[in-house]
Amino acid sequence: MKNTIKETLNVNERITASEVRLVGDNVTTGVYSIREALAIAAGQALDLVEITKANDCPVCKVMDYAKFKYLQKRKHKEIKNNAQKVVIKEIRFGPNTSDHDFDFKLRHAINFLKAGAKVKVCVKFVGREIIFKERGELILLRFSQGLEAYGKVEQLPKLEGKKMSLTIAPLVHKK
């Protein structure tokens, strides 16, 4: 899918008004007929671009339209590149997870949070293990306590079907 900037600006001959208010660099601001405005733009080897569509007298600017479009695309691309991408890492437990496995996964979660990723911690109940909901909640709360120095709880333990989950976001340190 092509990423395009949605601009519906009328340029040069596409402007349908008989009179326009003309603005721009090296142009005397005022109301001109469309022919005069096009002649002024052509004399400077630039385009006449309709900026605002007013019913009585639209505002048009004399500018290089190709350069304007290029700068808009570049600005759009720069905004897109600077957007922060959220990475969510998932760590899974069972209700009968041993202490060694718990500590091992806690160290991994600390590394994920230090790297700036969110951590989603899940306890999955298989078969009749659903009767141990309290164990799952205790594991999640213990896990969140172990990560207090590195992240804050964004979503408290929540049971969805046979899966109880908790989301932890990294702490933002001001430098």
C-alpha positions as CSV (number, residue, x, y, z in Angstrom):
1,M,0.0,0.0,0.0
2,K,1.5,3.3,-1.1
3,N,1.8,6.0,1.6
4,T,0.5,9.3,0.2
5,I,-0.2,12.6,1.8
6,K,-3.8,13.5,1.3
7,E,-3.6,17.0,-0.3
8,T,-6.4,18.3,-2.5
9,L,-4.9,21.6,-3.5
10,N,-5.9,23.1,-6.8
11,V,-2.9,24.2,-8.9
12,N,-2.8,26.6,-11.9
13,E,-5.6,25.8,-14.4
14,R,-7.5,23.7,-11.9
15,I,-8.5,26.8,-9.9
16,T,-12.1,27.6,-10.9
17,A,-12.7,31.0,-9.2
18,S,-12.7,34.1,-11.4
19,E,-10.9,36.2,-8.8
20,V,-8.3,35.2,-6.3
21,R,-6.5,36.8,-3.4
22,L,-2.8,36.5,-4.2
23,V,0.0,36.0,-1.6
24,G,3.6,34.8,-1.8
25,D,7.2,35.9,-2.0
26,N,8.1,38.7,-4.4
27,V,4.3,39.3,-5.1
28,T,2.2,42.3,-4.3
29,T,-0.6,41.0,-2.1
30,G,-4.1,41.8,-3.4
31,V,-7.1,40.6,-5.4
32,Y,-6.4,39.7,-9.0
33,S,-8.3,38.0,-11.8
34,I,-7.3,34.4,-12.4
35,R,-5.6,35.3,-15.7
36,E,-3.5,38.0,-14.0
37,A,-2.6,35.7,-11.1
38,L,-1.5,32.9,-13.5
39,A,0.5,35.4,-15.6
40,I,2.3,36.6,-12.4
41,A,3.1,33.0,-11.4
42,A,4.3,32.1,-14.9
43,G,6.5,35.2,-15.0
44,Q,8.3,33.9,-11.9
45,A,8.4,30.3,-13.3
46,L,6.3,29.1,-10.3
47,D,2.9,27.6,-9.7
48,L,-0.3,29.2,-8.5
49,V,-1.6,27.1,-5.6
50,E,-5.1,27.5,-4.0
51,I,-4.4,27.5,-0.2
52,T,-7.9,28.2,1.1
53,K,-11.2,27.7,-0.7
54,A,-13.4,30.7,0.2
55,N,-16.7,31.1,-1.6
56,D,-16.2,34.7,-2.7
57,C,-12.4,35.0,-3.1
58,P,-10.0,32.0,-2.5
59,V,-6.5,32.6,-1.3
60,C,-3.8,31.5,-3.7
61,K,0.0,31.5,-3.2
62,V,2.7,31.7,-5.8
63,M,5.2,28.9,-5.0
64,D,7.1,25.9,-6.5
65,Y,4.4,23.2,-6.0
66,A,6.8,20.3,-6.7
67,K,9.2,21.5,-4.0
68,F,6.3,22.0,-1.6
69,K,5.1,18.4,-2.2
70,Y,8.7,17.1,-1.7
71,L,9.1,18.9,1.6
72,Q,5.8,17.7,2.8
73,K,6.7,14.1,2.0
74,R,10.1,14.5,3.7
75,K,8.5,16.0,6.8
76,H,5.9,13.1,6.9
77,K,8.7,10.5,6.6
78,E,10.7,12.2,9.4
79,I,7.7,12.2,11.7
80,K,7.1,8.5,10.9
81,N,10.8,7.6,11.6
82,N,10.8,9.5,14.9
83,A,7.6,7.7,16.1
84,Q,8.3,5.4,19.0
85,K,7.7,1.8,18.3
86,V,6.4,-0.2,21.3
87,V,7.9,-3.7,21.7
88,I,6.0,-6.1,23.9
89,K,7.9,-9.2,25.2
90,E,5.8,-12.1,26.6
91,I,6.9,-14.3,29.5
92,R,4.8,-17.4,30.3
93,F,4.4,-19.4,33.5
94,G,2.3,-22.3,34.7
95,P,0.7,-22.2,38.2
96,N,3.3,-24.7,39.4
97,T,6.5,-23.0,38.2
98,S,9.6,-23.7,40.3
99,D,11.7,-21.0,42.0
100,H,14.7,-21.5,39.6
101,D,12.5,-21.0,36.5
102,F,10.9,-18.0,38.2
103,D,14.3,-16.4,38.9
104,F,15.5,-17.2,35.4
105,K,12.5,-15.5,33.7
106,L,12.8,-12.6,36.1
107,R,16.3,-11.9,34.9
108,H,15.1,-12.0,31.3
109,A,12.3,-9.6,32.1
110,I,14.8,-7.2,33.8
111,N,16.9,-7.2,30.6
112,F,13.8,-6.6,28.4
113,L,12.7,-3.6,30.6
114,K,16.3,-2.2,30.5
115,A,16.1,-2.4,26.7
116,G,12.9,-0.3,26.8
117,A,10.4,-3.1,25.9
118,K,7.1,-3.7,27.7
119,V,6.7,-7.1,29.4
120,K,3.5,-9.1,29.4
121,V,3.6,-11.8,32.0
122,C,1.1,-14.7,31.6
123,V,0.2,-17.6,33.7
124,K,-1.5,-20.3,31.6
125,F,-3.8,-22.8,33.2
126,V,-4.0,-26.1,31.4
127,G,-6.8,-28.5,32.1
128,R,-8.0,-28.5,35.7
129,E,-5.2,-26.1,36.8
130,I,-7.8,-23.3,36.6
131,I,-8.7,-24.2,40.2
132,F,-5.3,-22.7,41.2
133,K,-6.1,-19.1,40.2
134,E,-4.7,-17.8,43.5
135,R,-1.3,-19.4,42.7
136,G,-1.3,-17.7,39.4
137,E,-2.1,-14.3,40.9
138,L,0.6,-14.8,43.6
139,I,3.2,-15.6,40.9
140,L,2.2,-12.5,39.0
141,L,2.3,-10.2,42.0
142,R,5.7,-11.7,43.1
143,F,7.0,-11.1,39.6
144,S,5.8,-7.5,39.6
145,Q,7.5,-6.9,43.0
146,G,10.7,-8.3,41.6
147,L,10.6,-5.8,38.8
148,E,9.6,-2.7,40.9
149,A,13.0,-1.1,40.4
150,Y,12.9,-1.5,36.6
151,G,9.2,-1.0,35.6
152,K,5.8,-0.1,36.8
153,V,2.6,-2.2,36.5
154,E,0.5,-0.9,33.7
155,Q,-2.3,-3.5,33.9
156,L,-3.1,-5.5,37.1
157,P,-3.5,-9.3,36.9
158,K,-6.5,-10.1,34.7
159,L,-8.0,-13.5,33.9
160,E,-9.0,-14.0,30.3
161,G,-10.2,-17.5,29.6
162,K,-7.5,-19.8,30.9
163,K,-4.8,-17.2,30.9
164,M,-4.0,-14.6,33.6
165,S,-1.8,-11.7,32.5
166,L,-0.1,-8.6,33.8
167,T,1.6,-5.9,31.8
168,I,4.7,-4.0,33.0
169,A,6.1,-0.9,31.3
170,P,9.7,0.2,31.7
171,L,10.4,3.2,34.0
172,V,11.3,6.4,32.2
173,H,14.5,7.8,33.7
174,K,15.1,11.5,33.1
175,K,18.6,12.3,32.2
